[in-house]
Amino acid sequence: MLGLLVVGALVGFAARIFHPSGRVVSLPAAPVLGAAGALLAFYSGRALHLFTDGQLMGWSAAILGAALLVALWGLIRPRR
């Protein structure tokens, strides 16, 4: 679980930097959203029996979930 949090936070930072609309996600929110997206994608994939522990698909889902949550947050967040 700690590995998922670290990977999610790093992917959150990367998604913040590479977001197509610029840096629309704040610096503290990026790792939190990334970690939440990684945990959500990983555990929901396990609950749906898409993969089991130790499979590479679990890490792929965590990375994709982290990036997607940060991207969605940037899209739905109101602009100033």
Protein Blocks (a to p, Z undefined) as FASTA:
>chain_A
ZZmmmmmmmmmmmmmmmpmnbpfbcfklmmmmmmmmmmmmmmmmmmnopacehiaklmmm
mmmmmmmmmmmmmmmpccZZ
